[in-house]
Amino acid sequence: MVGRKPSTNLGILISIMVHDVASTLEAILAKGGKIVQPIGMEPPAVTGRFSDPAGNVICLYQHRMKNSAE
């Protein structure tokens, strides 16, 4: 929605499940997004947060593979 203030304060955090957080963050950076929380290993997941070009904060979520060094 255009003209609405960006959601920069955390309250409800939208999370998007992806196959690979690292490659998704690279694509987001290439399109003008910014990393606001680096990749973290929050059991049982891999997460990262970014802001889109409008300033909205969104979380990426990836299931951690069993027996993986990720």
N, C-alpha and C positions, 0 to 999 in steps of 0.2 A: 504494500500500500504506500503510495507516494504522499508526502506531506506530513507524515506522522513522526513523532520524536523516536529516535532509535532506542531499542531496548538494551541499554548498557549496564544497568544495575541488575545483579542476579536476584531473581525471584524464582519464577518458573524458568528452567533452562531447557531449551529445545535440544534434543540429542538426535543425531543421525547415525545409524549403524552403517559402517563401511567395511569393505574387505581389508583395506590397508590404510591406517591412519596417516602414516608417513607420506605415502604417495598422494593421498587426498589433500593433505596440507600443502604439499608442493604445488598442486594444481590451483588451490585456493590463493596462494601467494602470487602465482603467475597472473591471476585475474584481479588482483588489487586487494585481496583480503589481508589481514594481519593476524599473526599468532598472538594470543593473549595468555595462553597457558601451554607450555611445551608438552610434548608427549610424555605421559606418565603411565606407570604400571599400577593401576588401581585394581587389585584383585576383584573379580576375575577378568578384568578387561584392560585394554590399552585405550587411553583417552587423550584428547587434545582439544583445546578451545581456540576459536578464532573469532574475529569480528569481520563482518562483511564490509564492503565499501561504504555502506550507510552507517556503520557503527554497531549493528546488532551483534550480540555475543551468542555463539552457537557452539555446541559441543559435538565432537566426533567420538564414536564408540566403536571399538573392534573387539570381538571375542578373542581372548588369548588362546592360542593353540596348546593342547596338552603336550608336555615334554618339549616345549619350545624355549629357546633362549631369548625370545622377544620380550 
